[in-house]
Amino acid sequence: MCNNNSGPGSGGHNKSVGKGLAEVLIVVLISIFSGFILGLLFAPKSGLKTRKNLIEKLKDIIDRGKFTLVEAKVMGGELLEKGKEKAGKISSKIKGKSQADIN
């Protein structure tokens, strides 16, 4: 008797393989990140210099994130205003047509 996984229940096997692959990928990414951090901490530079450098880079990343957030808020506000204007124009056109239909 041969089991070739071509029956109705064969899809479950592929899902479990995909889930296992995702778990392996997560473990690999965590390992890479941990290795990077440990490499920074045990690098030839003194620990104090490395920590200061790391803190400066983190502050830079946070500042960029804040700037990007402010830009996104401004752009979102502009898009919202444009949407309101367009909705108002369409609404007035619809109201004008309905008034013409009544008369």
Secondary structure by P-SEA (a helix, b strand, c coil): cccccccccaaaaaaaaaaaaaaaaaaaaaaaaaaaaaaaaaccccaaaaaaaaaaaaaaaaaaaaaaaaaaaaaaaaaaaaaaaaaaaaaaaaaaaaaaaac
